[in-house]
Amino acid sequence: MSYEVTETIQGEEVEYSNPAKEFYEALGYDGMKDLMDRFYDKVFESEIATFFPQDEEEFEEVKAKNTLFFIQLCGGPKIYDEGIEEKGLNEHMIKIHEDFSVYEKSRLEWLGCMKETLEETNIPQELKDNFWEYVEKFSKLTVNTFPEECRYVSSL
């Protein structure tokens, strides 16, 4: 797969499916932790690093919590939040992103970090493709700021 990226269109309905359970099964708990560690290390060095705490200890806490999210989302144990079913996890994550101004450019940077990480991951390509399809589509739902909303208006 070429890790296709499609544009986010404001107001567009986005249909997605959670990643296949086989993705988690192929990596296991430790493999998912490794994948997310590598991914968030790339994020921390990226253009969107400022979305995350700059204190190393605080960043590690965020990384650990987000890792638990992806483990549960991919069919692993319910360790992010036992009370949230997989579909509810997505709604929860959209709500969390409402606290940030997420632009399409930020989404593309995030996806770029994920693409590099998946390319380095040694599991069957079809599982990586399935996971990519989820993150590519779902990430559109986290974009909440569009250029026309942020024009500078001079008071002169």
C-alpha positions, 0 to 999 in steps of 0.5 A, spaced: 500 500 500 502 506 498 499 509 505 494 514 501 492 520 504 485 524 503 484 531 504 479 532 510 473 536 508 469 540 513 463 537 514 464 531 510 461 524 514 467 520 515 466 512 515 471 508 518 472 501 521 476 500 527 483 496 526 482 489 525 484 485 532 489 481 528 493 487 528 494 487 536 495 479 535 501 480 530 504 485 535 502 483 542 502 488 548 510 489 547 510 490 540 504 495 540 508 499 546 514 499 541 510 501 535 507 507 539 514 509 543 517 509 536 511 513 533 511 518 539 518 519 539 517 521 532 512 526 534 516 529 539 521 531 534 516 533 529 512 540 527 506 538 532 511 537 538 508 543 541 501 539 542 504 535 547 508 536 554 515 539 553 517 536 560 520 529 558 516 526 564 509 529 562 510 527 555 512 519 557 505 519 561 501 522 555 505 517 551 503 511 555 496 513 556 495 514 548 499 507 548 493 504 552 488 507 548 491 504 541 492 497 545 484 497 547 482 500 540 486 494 536 482 489 541 487 488 546 485 488 553 481 494 556 486 497 559 485 505 557 478 505 560 474 499 562 468 503 561 469 505 554 467 500 549 472 500 542 467 505 538 466 509 544 474 510 545 473 514 538 468 518 540 472 519 547 478 521 543 475 526 538 472 530 545 479 530 547 482 533 541 477 539 541 481 542 547 486 543 541 486 547 534 487 541 530 489 543 522 489 539 516 497 540 516 497 538 523 494 531 521 498 530 515 504 531 520 501 526 525 500 521 519 507 522 516 510 520 523 505 514 523 507 512 516 514 512 517 513 508 524 509 503 520 514 502 514 519 500 520 514 495 523 515 488 521 508 485 520 504 483 514 503 489 510 495 487 510 495 488 517 499 495 516 494 497 511 488 495 515 491 500 521 493 505 516 486 505 513 483 506 520 488 512 522 488 516 515 480 516 516 479 517 523 484 522 524 480 527 519 475 527 525 480 530 529 481 536 525 477 542 528 480 548 525 479 550 518 483 556 515 477 560 514 476 560 521 483 563 523 484 569 518 488 575 521 483 581 522 487 588 523 484 593 527 487 598 523 
